Amino acid sequence: MFDIDKKSRYIVTVLTWVLVIFCMLTIISLSSEPAHVSREKSGFILERVEPFVESMIERFNINFININKLHFYIRKTAHVFIYFLLSILLCLAWKAVRVKGLKPYYRTWIMATAFSIIDETYQTFIPGRSGEVRDVFLDNIGITLGLLFVAFFSRIFSYIKGQKKIN
């Protein structure tokens, strides 16, 4: 990952895995909420976002956004975002333990997708909630975007590191 001493590498490794676990626990915690609590939380976000979206619709004369489905879009965007974050953390954690090549990406995709499936299955046991295959696909969009993000910035850091060696 970076050229750092053993103690610092240990700290980075532990920190990244702690962040992975924290992210997973957050997902499970949110999935554990009954439907009415989950709806209230996303409604709180909707109250803040809706005036902005309405003003953008009016200002730019946008006709393709259905304001009545905004709540649905916010909830589904949350799936993409949280799994985007999880995949970045997981991939960095694998890189921190010096897993090389494409293995961190494969392992991240497998672990995050499996976690997504388990999470959606778990939600079927929560009152008013349901597990949706569509949500697993949305989670996978977030996972893929996160992996592309890590790959892109890994390339940039490698390029910068290579330039420093030349100079």
N, C-alpha and C positions, 0 to 999 in steps of 0.2 A: 504494500500500500504506500507507505512513505518510509524514508530512511530515518528511523528513530531508534533510540536505545531500548533495551529489553524491558525495563520498568515502564516506560511510556507506552510501549506496544501492549503490555499486559493491561494497563489502565484503559487504553483505547478499546481493546478487545472486550473487556468486562463491561465497559460503558455501552458499547454498541449492542451487546446481547441483552443488557438490562433494558435498553430502549426498545428492543424487539419485544421482549416480554411485556413491557409496559403497554406498547401499542396493541399487542394481542389481548391483554387483559381489558383494555379500553373497549376494543371491539366486542368482546364477550359481555362486558358490562352493559354496553348499549343494546346488545341483542337480548339481554335478560329483562329489559324493561317491557312491561305489558304495553299493548298497542296504544292505549290512551296516553300513557306517559311519553312514549316515543313521539306521538302525534303532537303533544303539547310542546316538546322541545323543538321539533322542526317548525311548528307554528310560530314559536318565538323568533326563529331565524327569518321566517317568511315575513313577519311584521316589519323587520328591518330592511329586507331586500325588496319587498313588493313596491314601496313608493319609488325606489330607484328605477326598477324595471319599468314601472308605469311612465315615469318621466322620460325614460329612454325611448319607449314606444311612441309617445307623443312627439318628442323632439325630432326623432329620425323617421317618423311615419312607418314604423315597422309593423307589418301585418301578419307575419308568420309565427309570432309568439302568442300562445294562448295563455292569458293571465290566469285562467281558472285551473290550469294544469301546473302552475308554478310550484305548488307544494310537492307534487309528484317529482318534478325535475330536481328540486332541492334535495329530496330524499335519495334519489338515484345518483346525483352528483356526489353525495357524501360517500356512497359505496366506492366510486372511482377514486376519490381523494384519499380515503383511509387506506385503501389497498395500494395506492401509489406510494404513500408514505411507508407502509409496512414493507413493500418490496425493496425500497431504497435502503431501509434499515437492515433488512435481512441480508441483502447482497453485500452491503458494507461489513456486516458482521462476519460473513463467510470470507471476505477478502482480508479482514483483520486477523483471521486464524490462518492466513496464508494459503487459502485454497486458490489454485492458479487456473489460468485459461478461462474456458467457458463454464467450468464447474460451478462457480458461485451463482451464475445466472440460471443454470439448470436446477440447482438445488433450491434456489429462491423460488423459481416458478412452481416447482413441485410442492414445496412446503406451503407457500402462500395459497395455491389453488386448493390443496388438501384442507387447509385451515378454513378457506371460504366455504367449501362443501360441508365441513363439519359444523361451521357456524350457521349456515342455512338450515341444516338438519336440526340443530339445537333449537332454532327459532320455532320449529313446528310444535315444540312442547311448551311454549310461552303463550299465555292467554291472549287471544286476539291477533297473534302474529302467525306468519306463515313463512315457510322456506320457499324461495323462488329460484328456479333455474336461471331466469333472466338476471337475477342479482349475482349469481356466480359468474355469468358472462360479463356483467358490468365490473365486478371485482377483477376479472382477468384483464379488462381494458386498463384498469389502474395498475395492475401488476406489470403488464407489458410496458406501459408508459414509464413506470418507475425504473424498470430494467434498462430501457432505452436512455433514460436520464443518466443513470450510473455509467452506462457504457460510453455515452457522449463525454461526460466530464472525466472519466478515466482516461480517455484518449487525449483530451486537452491537457490533463496533468502530466501524462506520459510525454507529450510533445514538449511542454514547458520544461520538464525535468531533463529531456534530451537536449534542449537548447542550452540549458545551464551548463551541461557537461562540455558542450562544444566551446562555449565562451569562457 
